[in-house]
C-alpha cells in the first residue's frame, strides 16, 4: 500500500521518482472510480443533450457535479450494485422531469456496472424505441471514452456494438431500462 509522503520526503525524491509517485497516485485515484459510482460520475463526462432536442451527430460532453438529490440516486445505485439489501434486485427512480434520472441511471450506470463487473446483463426498454436508442448511444459514448478506459481495468468496449432497431437486445448491448436498474450477472 502506498503511504502519503510528506513535503520533505517529496523533495528528497529525484524528478523520475516524483513522476513515478504521481503516476501511481493518479492510477490509485482512477481505480477508485471502479468501486464508487459517485467517484466514477466525477471522473467521466456525461454525453447528452436535452431529450426534447433532436439527436445530435456529436454529443457535447459535460462533467456532472451531483446535487444533494443526485447523491441520493447515486447512493441507491451504489447500494443496489453492492447488494446492500440482499432481497432487492432492482431500483426504480421516481423524480420530476429534469432531475437527472436519465443522466445517472440510463447513461452513466450501465457503463459503470459493466466495467465493474464484466458480463453483467443490462436490458433496455422504454415507451419508445428512439429514446432507448438514444440512451444506448450515450452509454456507448461513455464506454468509448479515454476516462472510462483509464478507470476500468477490464475493457468492455468489445461488447459495445451498434444496434439496429431489433425486437431482442443482445445481452452485451446497452440500450437501458429508463431509470430502472437490475444488474444480474
N, C-alpha and C positions, 0 to 999 in steps of 0.2 A: 504494500500500500504506500502510495506517495504521501509524504508528510509535507505540509506547507513550509516553505523556507522563510526565514526572517530576512529583512533587508540586508543585514550584514552578511548572511550566508549567500544571498544572491549576488552580492558584489564580489565575493570570492570566486564565483564561477567564471570560467572562460566564456567568451561570446558563443562558442559552439555549445557548451553545456547549458548556457542560458536559453539558447534557441531550442535545444532538445527538451529542456524542462518545460518551456512554454508550449511546445507541440504536444507534450504528454498531458499537460493541464487542459489544453483545448480538446484533446481526444477524450479525456475523462468527462469534460463538460458535455460534449456531443453525445456520448454514450448514455448520459443521464436521461436524454430525451426518449430513449427506447423504453425505459421503465416508467416514466412520468408523463402522462398526457399533457399536463399543464406545462411542463418544460418543453415538450415537443411542439406545442402550439406556439410558444415563444421563439422557437428556432426555425420554423419553416414559414414561408409565405403562403397565404391563402389566396388561391386564384378566384377571381369571380367578378361578377357584375350583378347588379340587382336583377332578380328573376323577372322583373317587369320589362327589362330592356331586351332587345334582340341578342341572340348568342353572338359574341364577338369572335373574330378569327383568332386573335391572340388575347389571352386574359391579362388584365392588369393584376399585378401581384401586390398584396397588402399584408404586412406583418400585423397580426391582431394583438391587441392589448386587452386581455379579458377584464370585463367589469365584474362586479360582485355576482350578478345573476349568471354570467357566463361561467364563473368559477363553480357555481352550483351544478351546472350542466357538465362541466369538465370533471368535477368530482364524482358525479353519478356515473359517467362513462368509465372513469378510472376504477371505481368500486365494482362495477359490473365486470370489467375486464379482469380484475384481480380476484373475482369470486368472493367478495366480502360477504355477500348474502348468498349462501350456497343454494338456497331454494329459488333464487331469482336468476333467470337466464335471458332476460331481455330488459329493455328500457324504453319507455315512451315519454316523450317530452312534449308538454302542452304549454306553449307560451304564445303571446300575441305575435302577429306579423312583425318582422324587423328585429326580432330579439336574438338573431344569430343562431337559431336552431340548425339551419342548413349548413352554415359555415363549420360548426363544430361536429354535428352528428353525421352529416352527409358528405362533407368534403374532407375534413381532417381525420375523423375517427377511423374510417376504413383503411387508409394507408398505414396509420399508426398500429392498428390491430394486426394487419397483415405483416408488417415489418417486425412487430414484436413477437408474433407467433406465426411464422410461415406455415402455410397450409390452412389457415383459418378460412372458413367458408363465409362469404358475405353475399346476401341476396338483396336485390333492389326491386322495389315495387313503388308505384306512385299512381296518382289518379290519371296521369298522362305519361305516355312514352317519352315525349320530349323532355319533360322535367327529369325523369330517371336518367336519360342520356346525358343531360347537362351535368348532373351531379357526378356521373361516371367519368365524364371528360375532365371535370375539375379534380377529382381524386387521382386520375392518371397523371395530371399535370404535377400534382404534389409528388407522386412516386418518381417521376422523371427528373425531379429537381436535384441539384447538387447537394443541397442541405439534407434532403432525405437520405441520399446515398451515404453521406458522412455520418448520419445518426445511426442508421440501421446497418449492422454488420451483414446480416442476411440480405441478399438482393432479391426483391420480389418483382423487379422490373420485367423479367421474362413472363410473369403471369399477366402483365398488362398488355392487352391487345385491343385493337379497335373492334368494337362490337357493332353489328348492324341491328336493325330492328328485328329481334327474334322473340319468339314466344318462350323460349327456355334460355336461361342465363347460364353460361358455363360457370363452374364454381370458382374459377380464378378471375372472373371479371368483376368490376367494381361499380356497376350502377347499384344503387343502395336503397334500402328501405328508408324513405324520407323520415328522419327523426325517430327511427326505431332501430335499436341495436340488439343483436343476438349473436355473439361471436362463438359459435360452436365449432370445435375442431374435430 
